[in-house]
Amino acid sequence: MMFGLPLGLIVEGSVAVLLIMTIGYCTVLNSRLKRLHADREVLQQMVNDLVGATNLANQAIKELKATAVDADLVLGARLEEAERFGIELANHVSAGADVLDRIAKITSVARKNPAAQATAPIEEDIPSPNKLHSALEQLATRARARGAAA
């Protein structure tokens, strides 16, 4: 006997204290497990949301790529058309410059020699006014069509 108490009572008291401490620890552990479980559900929801957002982003990227390809094709076609119009316009400007040179030559010859006006006309080399008018109308029509397409 220790301190006048029976050994059985001391052992049973120690067991009771240990049992109370175990119950307290189990209560604390249970509350921590509940929080962990609740956090796990929140984390699972966050993961699901992240997967959904990733899928949406991937779909958006695919659509952007398709749009970029379409825009590239349209832009390429318009650039080719613009190059064709530029070449055609340069040809018309060159032809117009040639016509102006011929007119200048004809007028200079006519001023120098009024008798030369009675000679055969040089109309074979100069395009007819109807042909020039038709070319200008085509150019104006294409310019309007290009403006409407843009």
JOTA-V51921 format. One record per residue. N is the residue number from 1. SS is DSSP state (H for helix, E for strand, - for the rest). Layout:
BEGIN
n->N ss->SS
n->N ss->SS
END
This chain:
BEGIN
n->1 ss->-
n->2 ss->E
n->3 ss->-
n->4 ss->-
n->5 ss->E
n->6 ss->-
n->7 ss->H
n->8 ss->H
n->9 ss->H
n->10 ss->H
n->11 ss->H
n->12 ss->H
n->13 ss->H
n->14 ss->H
n->15 ss->H
n->16 ss->H
n->17 ss->H
n->18 ss->H
n->19 ss->H
n->20 ss->H
n->21 ss->H
n->22 ss->H
n->23 ss->H
n->24 ss->H
n->25 ss->H
n->26 ss->H
n->27 ss->H
n->28 ss->H
n->29 ss->H
n->30 ss->H
n->31 ss->H
n->32 ss->H
n->33 ss->H
n->34 ss->H
n->35 ss->H
n->36 ss->H
n->37 ss->H
n->38 ss->H
n->39 ss->H
n->40 ss->H
n->41 ss->H
n->42 ss->H
n->43 ss->H
n->44 ss->H
n->45 ss->H
n->46 ss->H
n->47 ss->H
n->48 ss->H
n->49 ss->H
n->50 ss->H
n->51 ss->H
n->52 ss->H
n->53 ss->H
n->54 ss->H
n->55 ss->H
n->56 ss->H
n->57 ss->H
n->58 ss->H
n->59 ss->H
n->60 ss->H
n->61 ss->H
n->62 ss->H
n->63 ss->H
n->64 ss->H
n->65 ss->H
n->66 ss->H
n->67 ss->H
n->68 ss->H
n->69 ss->H
n->70 ss->H
n->71 ss->H
n->72 ss->H
n->73 ss->H
n->74 ss->H
n->75 ss->H
n->76 ss->H
n->77 ss->H
n->78 ss->H
n->79 ss->H
n->80 ss->H
n->81 ss->H
n->82 ss->H
n->83 ss->H
n->84 ss->H
n->85 ss->H
n->86 ss->H
n->87 ss->H
n->88 ss->H
n->89 ss->H
n->90 ss->H
n->91 ss->H
n->92 ss->H
n->93 ss->H
n->94 ss->H
n->95 ss->H
n->96 ss->H
n->97 ss->H
n->98 ss->H
n->99 ss->H
n->100 ss->H
n->101 ss->H
n->102 ss->H
n->103 ss->H
n->104 ss->H
n->105 ss->H
n->106 ss->H
n->107 ss->H
n->108 ss->H
n->109 ss->H
n->110 ss->H
n->111 ss->H
n->112 ss->H
n->113 ss->-
n->114 ss->H
n->115 ss->H
n->116 ss->H
n->117 ss->H
n->118 ss->H
n->119 ss->-
n->120 ss->-
n->121 ss->-
n->122 ss->-
n->123 ss->-
n->124 ss->-
n->125 ss->-
n->126 ss->-
n->127 ss->-
n->128 ss->-
n->129 ss->H
n->130 ss->H
n->131 ss->H
n->132 ss->H
n->133 ss->H
n->134 ss->H
n->135 ss->H
n->136 ss->H
n->137 ss->H
n->138 ss->H
n->139 ss->H
n->140 ss->H
n->141 ss->H
n->142 ss->H
n->143 ss->H
n->144 ss->H
n->145 ss->H
n->146 ss->H
n->147 ss->H
n->148 ss->H
n->149 ss->H
n->150 ss->-
END
